[in-house]
C-alpha cells in the first residue's frame, strides 16, 4: 500500500491504480486490495473523480461477495 504512505497523489494516477487493482485482484488478495483501493478513493479530491472510480469499487465489492465463503444457518459451509 505504498500510496497510503506517500500521501496525496495525482488523481489520474490514483484512478489508474484503482483500475489496476481491479484487474489484478485475486481471491487471495481481495481484502488487501479493497483496503488499498479505499485509501486511494479517499485521496481523490472531487466527486467527479470518485464517480469514475465507483465502477471499479463496485466490481471489487462484487468479487469479494462472490468469493466469500458461503455459510448456512448455524455457521457451517455449504457443500
BALUM-651902 format. One line per 5 residues: number of its first residue (from 1); their letters; for each residue x, z, y of N, C-alpha, C, O. Coordinates in pm, 1 decimal, always signed. Layout:
NUM	A	X Z Y X Z Y X Z Y X Z Y  ... .
This chain:
1	XXXXX	+82.6 +0.0 -118.4 +0.0 +0.0 +0.0 +86.9 +0.0 +124.5 +70.7 +85.3 +211.8  +175.7 -91.7 +132.9 +267.6 -94.0 +245.2 +196.5 -110.6 +379.3 +246.6 -63.1 +481.2  +79.3 -177.8 +381.4 +8.9 -197.8 +507.2 -36.9 -65.7 +567.7 -43.7 -53.5 +690.1  -68.0 +32.0 +485.9 -111.7 +162.0 +535.0 +3.6 +231.1 +605.4 -15.3 +292.7 +710.3  +120.2 +221.3 +549.8 +236.3 +289.0 +604.8 +290.8 +219.2 +729.0 +354.9 +282.8 +812.6 .
6	XXXXX	+266.0 +90.0 +741.5 +320.2 +14.6 +853.8 +232.7 +25.7 +978.1 +278.3 -8.8 +1087.1  +109.7 +72.4 +965.6 +22.5 +84.0 +1080.1 -50.2 -46.0 +1108.6 -60.0 -132.3 +1021.4  -101.9 -60.8 +1231.2 -180.6 -178.3 +1266.6 -100.2 -307.2 +1251.1 +21.1 -309.7 +1271.9  -169.5 -411.9 +1214.8 -103.9 -540.3 +1197.9 -194.7 -649.9 +1251.2 -305.7 -622.7 +1296.9  -148.8 -770.3 +1245.3 -225.0 -884.9 +1288.6 -353.7 -895.0 +1206.5 -348.0 -891.2 +1083.6 .
11	XXXXX	-470.0 -907.8 +1272.0 -596.5 -916.4 +1198.8 -601.3 -1031.6 +1097.8 -659.0 -1017.2 +990.1  -541.3 -1144.4 +1132.1 -540.1 -1257.6 +1038.3 -459.4 -1223.9 +913.6 -496.1 -1262.1 +802.5  -349.2 -1152.1 +933.0 -266.8 -1112.4 +818.9 -341.3 -1011.5 +732.0 -333.0 -1017.5 +609.3  -413.7 -919.2 +794.3 -491.3 -820.7 +718.5 -599.6 -890.7 +637.0 -619.5 -858.9 +519.7  -669.0 -985.1 +698.1 -772.3 -1060.2 +626.7 -711.2 -1140.2 +511.7 -769.0 -1147.4 +403.2 .
16	XXXXX	-596.0 -1199.4 +535.2 -527.7 -1274.1 +429.3 -488.0 -1182.3 +314.5 -494.9 -1221.7 +198.1  -446.2 -1059.4 +346.8 -409.4 -964.0 +242.1 -531.3 -921.8 +161.3 -523.5 -910.1 +39.0  -643.5 -898.8 +228.2 -767.3 -862.4 +157.8 -806.4 -975.4 +63.6 -846.1 -950.9 -50.3  -795.4 -1098.3 +110.6 -827.7 -1214.3 +26.9 -734.7 -1219.9 -94.5 -779.5 -1245.3 -206.3  -606.9 -1196.4 -72.4 -509.3 -1198.3 -181.4 -540.0 -1087.9 -283.6 -531.3 -1109.6 -404.4 .
21	XXXXX	-575.4 -971.0 -233.7 -612.2 -860.7 -323.3 -730.4 -902.2 -409.3 -731.8 -878.5 -530.1  -829.8 -964.3 -346.3 -948.8 -1008.1 -418.5 -913.2 -1100.3 -535.1 -963.8 -1083.1 -645.9  -828.0 -1195.9 -510.5 -795.1 -1293.6 -614.7 -696.9 -1240.7 -719.3 -691.8 -1293.0 -830.7  -619.3 -1138.5 -685.2 -518.5 -1089.3 -779.3 -558.0 -961.3 -852.1 -486.3 -917.8 -942.2  -670.3 -900.1 -815.1 -706.4 -773.4 -876.8 -738.5 -790.5 -1025.2 -785.8 -895.3 -1069.0 .
26	XXXXX	-711.7 -685.6 -1099.9 -740.9 -684.9 -1243.1 -818.4 -557.0 -1275.5 -831.9 -467.7 -1191.8  -867.6 -550.6 -1395.9 -940.0 -431.8 -1439.8 -852.2 -307.1 -1425.6 -900.7 -199.5 -1390.5  -725.1 -322.8 -1452.7 -630.8 -211.4 -1446.5 -602.2 -167.4 -1302.6 -576.6 -49.4 -1278.6  -606.1 -260.1 -1207.0 -565.6 -229.4 -1069.7 -681.1 -215.3 -971.2 -657.9 -190.9 -852.8  -804.7 -230.2 -1017.5 -918.7 -238.7 -925.9 -930.1 -117.0 -833.2 -954.3 -134.1 -713.8 .
31	XXXXX	-913.5 +3.5 -884.4 -928.9 +122.5 -799.5 -824.3 +124.9 -688.0 -857.3 +150.0 -572.1  -701.2 +99.5 -722.6 -593.4 +94.5 -622.5 -619.4 -18.6 -523.1 -603.0 -0.8 -402.4  -659.4 -133.0 -573.6 -681.1 -249.2 -487.3 -795.1 -226.2 -388.4 -785.9 -266.6 -272.5  -902.1 -161.7 -433.6 -1012.9 -133.5 -341.7 -966.8 -36.3 -232.4 -998.7 -55.2 -115.0  -893.1 +65.6 -270.3 -843.2 +160.9 -170.7 -755.2 +90.1 -67.2 -766.1 +116.5 +52.5 .
36	XXXXX	-669.4 +1.5 -113.1 -581.9 -74.8 -24.1 -664.8 -164.5 +67.6 -640.6 -169.7 +188.2  -761.8 -234.6 +10.9 -846.1 -324.7 +90.6 -926.1 -247.1 +195.3 -945.5 -296.4 +306.4  -972.4 -127.5 +162.1 -1046.9 -45.9 +258.2 -957.8 -8.4 +376.2 -1001.0 -14.0 +491.4  -834.9 +29.4 +347.7 -743.1 +63.6 +456.8 -716.5 -58.2 +545.6 -709.0 -46.0 +667.9  -702.5 -174.0 +484.2 -684.1 -296.2 +563.4 -809.0 -326.0 +646.4 -798.9 -365.1 +762.7 .
41	XXXXX	-925.3 -307.4 +587.1 -1051.4 -331.1 +657.4 -1062.2 -240.3 +780.1 -1106.7 -283.7 +886.3  -1021.6 -115.6 +765.0 -1024.6 -21.2 +876.6 -934.4 -64.5 +991.3 -958.3 -28.5 +1106.6  -831.2 -141.5 +960.0 -737.1 -184.2 +1063.9 -788.4 -302.8 +1145.5 -731.3 -335.8 +1249.4  -895.5 -366.7 +1098.9 -948.1 -482.7 +1170.5 -1018.9 -436.2 +1297.5 -1107.4 -350.9 +1291.1  -980.7 -491.5 +1413.0 -1030.5 -440.0 +1540.2 -1172.4 -483.0 +1578.8 -1237.0 -414.2 +1657.9 .
46	XXXXX	-1221.9 -593.4 +1525.8 -1352.4 -640.9 +1571.6 -1452.2 -652.8 +1456.9 -1415.3 -668.9 +1340.6  -1578.5 -644.5 +1493.5 -1686.2 -658.3 +1395.9 -1683.4 -796.7 +1331.5 -1711.3 -810.7 +1212.4  -1650.0 -898.0 +1409.5 -1642.9 -1034.8 +1358.0 -1540.3 -1046.6 +1245.2 -1565.9 -1110.9 +1143.3  -1425.2 -984.7 +1264.1 -1320.9 -989.9 +1160.8 -1361.4 -909.4 +1037.8 -1332.1 -949.1 +925.0  -1429.0 -796.1 +1059.3 -1477.9 -717.5 +944.9 -1584.8 -794.9 +867.9 -1592.4 -786.0 +745.3 .
51	XXXXX	-1667.2 -870.8 +940.2 -1767.7 -954.1 +872.7 -1702.0 -1058.8 +783.6 -1751.0 -1087.1 +674.3  -1591.4 -1116.3 +829.8 -1519.5 -1215.8 +749.7 -1463.7 -1153.9 +622.1 -1456.8 -1220.0 +518.5  -1424.1 -1028.1 +629.4 -1368.2 -958.7 +512.9 -1476.9 -910.1 +417.9 -1448.5 -881.0 +301.7  -1600.3 -900.8 +465.2 -1709.2 -841.7 +386.2 -1729.7 -912.0 +252.9 -1755.7 -845.9 +152.3  -1718.7 -1042.9 +249.6 -1741.5 -1116.0 +124.5 -1640.2 -1075.0 +17.7 -1675.2 -1063.4 -99.8 .
56	XXXXX	-1516.4 -1053.3 +57.5 -1413.7 -1009.8 -38.0 -1436.5 -865.1 -81.0 -1417.6 -830.1 -197.5  -1477.4 -781.2 +14.7 -1504.1 -641.5 -17.5 -1621.8 -630.3 -114.2 -1618.5 -550.8 -208.1  -1725.0 -709.7 -90.7 -1839.8 -709.5 -182.3 -1799.3 -758.6 -320.3 -1845.9 -706.2 -421.5  -1713.9 -857.5 -324.6 -1664.6 -908.3 -451.9 -1583.4 -803.8 -527.2 -1596.8 -790.1 -648.8  -1499.2 -730.1 -455.1 -1421.8 -623.0 -518.4 -1514.2 -513.6 -572.0 -1493.0 -461.5 -681.4 .
61	XXXXX	-1616.1 -479.7 -494.3 -1711.3 -377.3 -539.2 -1785.1 -423.5 -664.6 -1809.4 -344.4 -755.7  -1820.2 -550.7 -668.8 -1889.0 -603.8 -786.5 -1797.6 -602.9 -909.0 -1841.1 -570.8 -1019.6  -1670.6 -638.3 -888.4 -1575.5 -633.5 -1000.3 -1562.8 -491.3 -1053.8 -1562.1 -469.2 -1174.9  -1552.9 -395.4 -962.0 -1540.6 -256.0 -1005.7 -1664.2 -214.5 -1085.7 -1652.3 -146.9 -1187.9  -1782.2 -254.8 -1039.5 -1905.1 -221.0 -1111.9 -1908.5 -288.3 -1248.9 -1949.9 -227.4 -1347.6 .
66	XXXXX	-1865.0 -414.1 -1254.5 -1865.0 -487.7 -1381.8 -1765.9 -428.5 -1480.7 -1789.8 -430.2 -1601.4  -1655.6 -376.4 -1430.4 -1550.0 -325.6 -1517.6 -1562.0 -176.8 -1545.9 -1485.4 -123.2 -1626.0  -1657.0 -108.5 -1481.4 -1672.9 +35.3 -1503.8 -1720.2 +58.3 -1646.5 -1796.1 -21.9 -1700.9  -1675.8 +166.5 -1706.4 -1723.5 +196.3 -1841.6 -1874.0 +220.9 -1838.3 -1924.4 +296.7 -1755.4  -1943.8 +156.0 -1928.9 -2088.8 +173.1 -1935.7 -2118.5 +302.6 -2009.8 -2061.8 +329.8 -2115.6 .
71	XXXXX	-2208.0 +381.5 -1952.7 -2244.8 +506.9 -2018.1 -2396.0 +514.2 -2033.4 -2472.2 +459.3 -1953.9  -2436.1 +584.1 -2138.5 -2578.3 +608.4 -2161.3 -2607.7 +752.9 -2125.0 -2517.3 +830.3 -2093.6  -2734.6 +787.5 -2129.6 -2776.1 +924.5 -2104.7 -2696.8 +1016.9 -2197.2 -2687.5 +991.7 -2317.3  -2641.5 +1120.3 -2143.2 -2559.9 +1210.4 -2223.4 -2411.5 +1182.7 -2206.6 -2329.0 +1257.4 -2259.2  -2375.7 +1077.3 -2134.6 -2236.4 +1050.3 -2103.7 -2156.5 +981.4 -2213.0 -2033.5 +981.2 -2207.0 .
76	XXXX	-2222.2 +922.6 -2312.9 -2147.0 +853.2 -2414.8 -2143.9 +704.2 -2385.7 -2236.5 +649.6 -2325.6  -2038.0 +639.6 -2428.2 -2024.2 +495.8 -2406.3 -2115.9 +416.0 -2497.4 -2141.5 +453.2 -2612.0  -2165.1 +304.0 -2442.3 -2243.0 +210.9 -2525.8 -2153.4 +142.0 -2625.6 -2033.2 +127.9 -2603.0  -2210.2 +100.1 -2733.6 -2131.0 +27.2 -2832.9 -2165.7 -117.7 -2831.4 -2109.2 -195.5 -2908.3 .
